[in-house]
């Protein structure tokens, strides 16, 4: 309700082409400071705003803002109805509100109002209803619009060629051969056009808001990492408290400095995205508010301006601006300080990297295959040796198993792949079929039989769920293709065929889906990981590790929350790590039975940016 220039309530608010609103007087002052009196930079977004021939006073009126003032005036009366007087008789205490008249009415006038024939169809609302939905109750005041060419003629027609409101005389003179229609008939279809041009702006707004949430989460994690790092330092310092207090304070200062440095970097990014968010939100709020509260004439009079601004904001959007770089974390390296207390530790501020060091072994699983994680924290493992699925809690304690008992249709035969949807539905790829369960183990449905038809499979080795389109992607290994199923297990489509060219497969054994919906397929016999979009269009491949070394029989692939790609190489007994662009980072693991060594690994899964699970 306040102008961002004078910081007071709007007076005669005017709309610039960028859809930002300011007082008419504030804009006139701004124009007077410019050399070029025909334009002025927007005080909010700094975009040049060309002025119409009549100057600032000819800019469109912000009828959306004016409507807010009308709503506020109504609400003020509702909050203190004893002080408000009837708008009809000017005496009685207010008891209701007529939406059609836009007036508050006392009880006596309400009775008369209902008796008069011309008012019988009017809608009367209680004061409570008005307070709850005032913006919908108060209808915008209809402003008569006169033709700019014929001052005595009202505008009743919209010229679709010129984007102008015109009168009947204009249709036979300056707009004779143009496309035009009566305003009530033109408004519905042009309203849809305005809403359509707003969709990419809304989409960008959602992306910016998501990025801001991630950046703020990183900022919060930095605080937590700082606390954890200090605790780690304290554990060492307490052994030599008498002589190391000074060093501890020094290290704390370094940690605080690194946290401050990191938060400043994140704050700068957040500020930039929030500025963009504010511009996008302002555009969305103004347009939607205008469509809700403006008259048809008012909305159509600004159609060109709204379209141009929405198109301009959509064209300015650069997706790479929302791609987050590597996240940094704080770590402290502490040594035994019995003889060298000055080497207590070092505070580092580095990009998060998976180190590949063995942390824990989860045993008691009979021939495990693939693994998936539920949103609620549970871990579900394919236990091929027992023909069942095992469910573990977030601390890896076994909770239950299912698939090995019950009716025949619910039983599993050699389960190989598992995926979990956002609603915690469990999809299992088993012997020539795909079965669907709840996380508690209740059987829902099954589809498939042995073969190469539309809903047939030949040893489906892996399965993944795409949260961007709510579809299931099945590695139909011996049919050398990927089959896409809907959430209800009906057939959607498939892609791929046997071969070694881009988009072809030779025993695809692993599959994963990135956060943006791209599908990564571990093409076992072609020694490559192929990347597709959600509909199966080929995008790129990952074929080499360090020094140009070819991938060795990739059997499984996982995409972490950091968008890094983790490829499990069966013939090398190792994991190779790539960034989101397919650039090789490192490899770890070798053949053996010691910590961090593998023997015929089958599957890999990423739970977060710190931990991988290799089976």
N, C-alpha and C positions, 0 to 999 in steps of 0.2 A: 504493500500500500504506500510505500515511500520511494521517492525518486533517489537514485544512487548518486546524483550530483548535488542537490541541495539538502538531501537527507530529511526532507519534509514530505508530507503527504502530497500526492500528485495533484497538480493544478493544470487542467486542460492537457491531459496526457496524450502524447503523440508517439506513433510507432515508426521506427527507422526500418530500412529494408532488411536489416539483420534480425528484426523482430524484438529488439530491445526497446523499452519504453522509458520516456523521460518527460518532464514538464515542458510545455511549449516555451515558456520563458527561459528555461535552462538551455534549451537547444538554440534559441535565438542569441543568447549570450555567447555560446560556443561558436556559432557561425561568425559573429562579429570579430572573433579573434583570428579567423582564417583569412589568408590572402585571397583564396578562391571562395567567393561567397556562394558558389553554386553547390558546394558539398562541405561535409564536415566529418571528421572521424568519430565513430561511436565511442563514447566514454567507457563502455564496458569491454568490447572486443577489439577496438581500434580499427575496425574495418571502415573504409571510406563510404560515406552515405551520401549519394547524390540527392539533391533536393529538387522537388517539382517546381514548375514555373512560378507558382504562388509562394514559394519559400516554405519556411517551417510550418506556417499556419495551414498549408495545403497537404501536409502529411496526413496519413490516415489517423483518425481518432482511435484511441485504445478503448474500444467499447467493452472489451473484456474486463479491463481495470475499472471502468465506470460501473459495470455491473457489480463488482465486488463492493464498491461503496454503497450501492443500493442494498445489497445483502446485509452489510454491516448496519445500515440504518434500520433495517427491519429487525435485526437481532437486538439492537439496543432497546427497541420498543418491547420486544418479547421479554427481555430480562427484567424490565420494570414496568409491567402493564398498568400499574396503578397511576403512574405519572403520564402515561400515554392517553390521548383522547381519541374518540372515534373519528375516523376520517370522513364519515358521512355527515353526522350531525354536529360534530365538534364538541360534544358534551359528555357522552356516556363513557363508562369504563370499558376498555377493550376486552372482548371475549373471543374473537376469532379473526381469521384473515381470509379475504377473498383473493384467490390466485388470479382470477380473470380481471378483477378491478385493480388488483395490486394495492388494496387498502385494508386497514384494520377497522373492525366494525364492533359496535357495542351490541348487547343482547337485544335491545329494542329494534335496532336497525337490521340485525340478523333475521328477526321475525318478519319485518317488512320486506327484506331482501328475498326471502323465500316465497313471498306472496306475489311479487311482481313478475309478470310473465317473462319479461326480457331478461330477468336475472335467474330464472329457475334452473338453468343449465350450468350456472356458475359453480365452481369448485370451492367449497369452504373447508379450511384447515384449522385444527385446534392450535393453540399457542405452543403446545409441546411438539406437535408435528413440525411446526415452522422452525423451532429451535433445533430439532434434529437434522432437518434437511433444508436449511434455509436457501442454499444455492440452487436447489431444484424448485423450491416453492416460488421464488421471486422470478417472475418472467421479465426478460429484458424489455425495456421501454422501446416501443417501435418509433423510430425516427424517420420522418418523411424525407425521402431523398429526391432532390430536384435535378433535372437534367442540366449538365454543365453547358450544353449548347442552346437549350431552350429553357430559360429560367422559370417559365410558368408551367412547365410540363413535368409531372412526376415520372421517376424512372420505374418502369414496370417490366422491362425486358432486359435480358442479359445477352450481350453479343459474345459468342464463343470464339469469334475470330480475333476480336480486339481486347478480350478480357475486360469489358466495360459494361457498366449499367447505363442503359439508354432509354429514351422515351419512344413513343410511337412515331413521332415525326422523324426521328433519326433513322427509322427502318426504311423510309422512302427517300431519304436524302443521302447522308454520308455512309450508311451501312446497308445499302440496298442489296448488294450481292453477297453479304456476309451470312454466316450461320448464326442464328439467334433463336431464343426461345423465351417464353414467359418465365419470370423469376421462379415461381413455385414449381414449374416443370423442370427448370434447369438445375435447381439446387440439389436434388437428390443425387444425380449422377456426378456432379462436380464435387459434392461432398465426399463421395467415394474416391475420386481422384486425389483430393487433398489428403485423405487418410492414407491412401496408397503411397504417396510421396513421403509420408512421415515414417513408413515402416523401416527403411534403412537407417533413419536417424534413431529410432527406438532401438534397433538392433545394435548400433554403435554405442548407444547409451548403456545398454546392458553389458556390452563388452568392457566399456570403461569402468563401470561399477564393479564388475568382476575383478578387473585388474587392480582396482583400488583395494578391494577386500583382500586380495592376495598380498599386496604390498604391506597393508596394515598387519596382516598375519605374520609376515616376515619380521616386521618391526617388533611385534609382540614376542616372537620366538627369540629375537636378539636379546630381549630383556631376560627371558628364561635361560638362554645360554650364558649370559653374563653371570646370573646367579649360580648356575651349575659350575662354571669355571672358577668362581670365587670359592665355592665349597671344596673343589678339588685342590686349590691352592692351600686352603685352610688345613686340610688333612695332612699336608706335608709340613706346613709351618708350625703346627701344634707340637711336633716332636722337638723343636728347637725354639720354643716361644721366646725365651729370654733374649736370644741373639738375632732372631730373624724378624722381629716386628717391623723394623724399618723396611726390610725387603718386601714383606707382605704388603705394606701400604703402597710401595712402589708398583708392585704388580697389579694391585687393585686399581691404581690410577691408570695403568696401561689398559686394563680391561675396560674401565669406564670410558677411556678415550676411544677405544675401538668401537665400543657400543655407540658412543656419541657420534663417531665418524659414520658408522653404518646407518644410524637412524637419521642423520642429516642427509645422507645420500637417498635413503628411502623417502624421507619427508619431501625432498625436492621432487622426486618422481611423483609422489602422491599429490603434491601441490599442482603439478602440471596436469595430471589426469583429472583432478577435481575441478580445475579451471575449465577443461574440456567438458567435464560432466555438467558443470553449471550452464555452459552454453547450450549443450544438448537438451538439458532439462528445461531451460528457459524456452527453447524452441517448442519442445513437446507441450509444456504447460500452456504456452500462449495459444498454440494452434488448437489444442483440445479444449481449452477454456473458451476460445472464440467460437468453436463449433457448437459448444454446449449452450453458450449464453448469448451469442450474437444472432441478429436477425439474418434472414437469408440475404438481404441486400448487403449488409455489412460484411458477411463472410465472403460473398462473391466479389465484392469490391477489392478484397485483399488477396484473391486467389493467385494472381500472378506473383505477387510479392512472396506469398507463403511457398509456392512451388520453387521459385528461384532460390530462396534461402535454404529450403530443405535440400534441394539439389546441390547447392554450394557446399553445405555442411557434409553431405554424403561424399562429394568429390574430394573434399579435403581429408577424408578419413584414410589413414595409412595403417593397414593391419599390423605392419611390423612394429609400430609404436607400442602396441599392446603385448608384444612378445617379451616376456620377462627374461632377463639375462640370468646367468648362474647365480644362485643364492650363496651368500657368504656365511660362515659360521666362525665362532670364536673357539679356539682350543688352547690349552695350556700344556706344555711339555714339562713335566717335573722329573727330576732325577733324585738319586740318593744323596742327600745333602750332608751326610755325616762328616765328610772331609772337605766338601766344596760347597759351602752354604750359599756362596754368591751365584752359583749356577742353579739356583732354585728352579727356574723355569723360564719359559718364553711365551709371550702372548702373541698369537697369530690371528690374522683376519683374512681368511681364504675362501675361495669358492668351495661349496660343498662337493666332495667327491667320494664315491664309493671306493673304499680301500681294498675290499676283497679279502679281508681277514676273517678266519673262521670264528664264529661266536658260540654257536650252540648246535647240538644234534638232537633231533626229535626221533626217538626210536619207537619200536613196537608196531610198525606199519608193514603189512605183508605186501611187498611189491608195489610201492606207491607209484603213481603216475602223475597226473596233473593236479594243480592246487588252485583254489580261488578264495577270495576274501569277501565277506559280507560287509555291508555298510555298518552293521552293528558290532563288528569286531571279530566275529567267528571266522575260523579257517576251515575250509572243506577240502578233503583230500580223497582222490580216487585210490581205493585200495583194491588193485586188480587181483591180488592173490586170494582175497576173501570175497570178491564180487560184491563190494559194498562201498558206501561213502562214509568216511569218518569225519565228525565235526569236533573241532577243538575251540576252546575259548581263546581270548587274546593272550593268555599266559601259557598257551599250548597244553592245557589240560584237556583230556578227552571228555567230551560231553555225551555223545551218542553216536550211533551208526545206523544206517538204513540202506535198503536196496537188496538185502540178502534174505529177507523173510517177507511174508505176505502173499497176496494173490500173484499169479504168474505174470500178469502184465506189469506189475510194479517191480519185479525182480530184475537185477542187473546181471549181465553176462559180460565179463571183461570190461569194466568201465575204464575208459582211457582219457577222457577230457571232461572238464567241468568249468562252468561259467555261472556267475550270479548277477542278476539284474538289480536295479536300484530298489525294487520292491522286495528284495531277498528271495526271489524265485530262483531255484537251482536247476540248471540245465546240464544234463549228463550225456556225453557221447559214449555209447556202448557198442556192442556187437551189431553193426549194420542198422543202428537206430539212434534216435535222440529221445530221451525221457525227461519229464518235467516234474519237479517235486517242490514242496515248500521247504524252508530251512529246517523245519522240525522233522522232515522226513515223510510227510504225507504225499502220496502219489497223486499227480494231477492228470497227466496225459502222456501219450507216447506216439511217435510217428516214425515210419521208415521200415524198410525191409531190404534184403540183399539184392543188389542190381545196379543199373546205371540210369534208371528213369528219373522222373522229376522229383519224387519223394522216396528215392532209394539211395542206399549208401553202400560203399565197399570199404569196410574198416575205417570209419571216421576216427582219426587219431587225436584230434584236438578241437576245441570249441571256444568261442569268445563272444562276449556280449557288447554291443555298441550302444552306449548310453545316449548318444546324440540322436539316434533314430529308433531306439528300442527294438533292435533286431538281433537275431542270433546268427553267427557266422560259423559254419562247420567246415573243418578240413576233411573233405571226402578224399582221403589219401590215395587209395588205389583206383579212384576214378579221376584223379589228377585235376581236381576242381575245388572251388569254394562254393558251398550252397548257403544261401541266405534265407532264413526262416523268420516269419513274424513272431511276435511274442506268444501268440496262441499256437505256434508250431505249424501254421499253414505256410505253404511255399510262397516265397517272394520272387527270387531270381537266383541265378548262379553265374559264375564267371570262371574262365580258365579252361585249358585243355592240355593234353600231354604234348610236351615239347620243351625246347630250351630257349625259345625267344622270349622277349619281354612280354609278360602277361600270360605265359604258359608255365606249366609246372611239371615236375617229375618227382612224385611222392611228396606233396606238401605235408609236413608233419607238425608244424607249430603255427599258432596264430595269436595275435594280440591286437588291441585297438588303442590308439592314442587318444589323448583328451579331446583333440579336434575331430575325431571320428575317422581318421585314416586307419586302414587295415594293413598290418604287417604280417607277411606269411614267410615262415621258414621253409624254403624250398630245398628239401634234404638232398636229393640226388643232383640238383643243379648247383649246389654249393653257393647259394645266395639267399638273401632276404629281400623279397619284393614288397614294395609299398604301393597301395592302391587307395583311391578315395572310397567313400562309403558305398558307392554304387558299383564299384569294381573297375573303375578306370585306372589304368596303370600310370603311376607317377614317377617312381625311381627305384633304384636297387642299392643294396649294400652287399659288396662282394669281397672286399679286401680288408685285412687287418693291418697291423704295422708292417712297414717295409714292403707293401704290396703283396703280402702273403694272402692266399685265397682262403676263404672260410672253409673249415673242415667239417662237412656234413652237419649243417645247422639243423638241430632237431627240435628246438624250442626257442621262442623269442618272447621277451617281456618289455613293456614300456613303463617306466617308472613315473611317479608324480612329477619328477623334474624333467620329463620328456626325453630322458636318456633312454637309449635302446640297449638291451642286454641280450646277447645272442649266446645260446648254449651250443657248443661245438662237440658233437658226439665223438668224432674220430680223434679229436685232440684232447678230450677230457678237460675242457677249459671253458671259461666265460670271457667273451670279448665285449667291450663297452664302447658305445658310440654316442655322440651328442645328437640333438634333435635334427641336425642337418646331415647326419650320416658320417660325420668326421670321426675317425678312429681316436679313442682316448687311451685305452689300456686293455690288457688281458691278464687274467689270473687263473690259477688252478693248473693241475697236471695229473697224470695217471698215478694212482696210489690210494692207500687207505688211511693216511695220516690227516691231521687237521688241514683243511683247505685243499685236499686232493680228492679226485673223483674217479669212479670206476663205472663206465657205461652210464652216464647221467641221461635222464629222459626229459626232464621238464624244469623250467625256471619260472619264478613268479616274483614280482616286486610289490612289497607291501607299502613301503614309504621310501624316502630318499636315503635311508640309512641301511636297510636290510633287504637282502635277497634270499629266496628260498630255492635251493637246488635239490632235485630228487634224483 
